[in-house]
Amino acid sequence: MLLKLARLSLWNRRSTALLTLVSLSLSVALLIGIDHLRHQARDSFQQTLSGTDLIVGPRGGQTNLLLTTVFQMGNPTNSLSPDSYRMLAEHPMVDWAVPIALGDTLKGFPVFATHWSYFEHYRYGQRQPLSFAEGRPFAASSDREVVLGAAVAKELGYELGDDIVIAHGSAGVSFTHHDDHPMTVVGLLEPTGTPVDRRVHMTLKAMEALHNDEGHDSHDSHSPDEHAHDHNDHSEHSHAGEAQAEAVPGNINAVLLGLKSRPAVFGLQRDINQYREEPMTALIPGVALTELWQLLGVAENLLYLISFLVLLATLAGMMTMLLASMGERRRELAILRTVGASGLTLFWLIELEVLLLTIFSLATGLLLLTASLAIAQPWLATEFGLFIAINPISAQTAYLLAGILGLAALMGLVPAISAYRRALAEGLNPRL
């Protein structure tokens, strides 16, 4: 009965109640949205690369090396020599080594030149391997084949067999177009929700040919069957053998390493950082990602604090609205008292109004947030390589919703106590 009375009382003041509902719903969506995005972004960052024990590059900052090689943000400042790569690949602790060369783009998307074994060893998420939606990996000896990430193929509309022209330059600024060395799309990767989706993959030989005048005349004339046979032949070699047997161009910006024994990672990292023949930096991806996120933690916490203050201000506005309505509701409260309502009944009536308004706002805020995430998800994946789940409900969200409800009930005590005291002051309590 009291619940129905609270609902009818809100309906009677539906204009002000609706304004409060809208403002509170937006505040809830903002707070839950920021909390959801920061957790999803952190998970997305952490799952970008898995199964790789070390990333090795020229001497420099670990954050810069991580951003350049994993997220393709920024420009590589230097390269590793073939001798250093050979040392890394043939190290007794190393199980596999995948070289990386960067620097070119395809209409703003970064080119990622690497070894064919990249498709065998690269892992993301919970050690998930890369898989092909269509086509196959590029052949190990090809200088004319590319494999496109899902976002590249979708945004640019490329399909298998299409010819593309790579440009020299990065960050969307192209200095030279390699028109005399077109590349052919031979594979399209499945979406991963990581920066892999925004990469254009080719062999190191292909990148060398793009920047070598002599390479312009060399055309890969192998048939598709020969390419597949070439790839399968490489697969039969041991990881160490393939690293020693194949020549690698000098333009290598980083190397991904997988070790035979993970406990040895700290010792090998120290040895590489102290390598005297060439200054190098070795980083552990998980540790570097955690450090990177800590750098972003200040801005993250600031956004979270701002959204909480917005919510607090909205709840304060709701409390003020209820307090202001006490004078207007004097007749309503008097009528309730005449039918037997006590001061305590009026107290709980106001509290129920606050809780009903808050519960409706929580539900509306979650629906608004879910719709916004559904709209923004493709854009976030395409522009930032972040896969954000549409469903914001989680254990953390449940705690936040319960906290908001509790805070609203706490702030609702002010108008509820005011109604109770007004009832006492005006003699509305039943006389014994």
Secondary structure, DSSP 8 states (H G I E B T S, - for coil): -HHHHHHHHHHHTHHHHHHHHHHHHHHHHHHHHHHHHHHHHHHHHHTSSBS--EEEEESS-HHHHHHHHTS--S-----B-HHHHHHHHT-TTEEEEEEEE--EEETTEEEEEE-TTHHHH-EETTTEE--EEEE----TT-SSEEEE-HHHHHHHT--TT-EE--EE-STT--SEE-TTS-EEEEEEE---SSGGGG-EEEEHHHHHHHT-GGGGG------HHHHHHHHHHHHTS-HHHHHHHS---S-B-EEEEEES-GGGHHHHHHHHHT-SSS-EEEE-HHHHHHHHHHHHHHHHHHHHHHHHHHHHHHHHHHHHHHHHHHHHTHHHHHHHHHTT--HHHHHHHHHHHHHHHHHHHHHHHHHHHHHHHHHHHHHHHHHH-----S---SHHHHHHHHHHHHHHHHHHHHHHHHHHHHHHHTT-S---
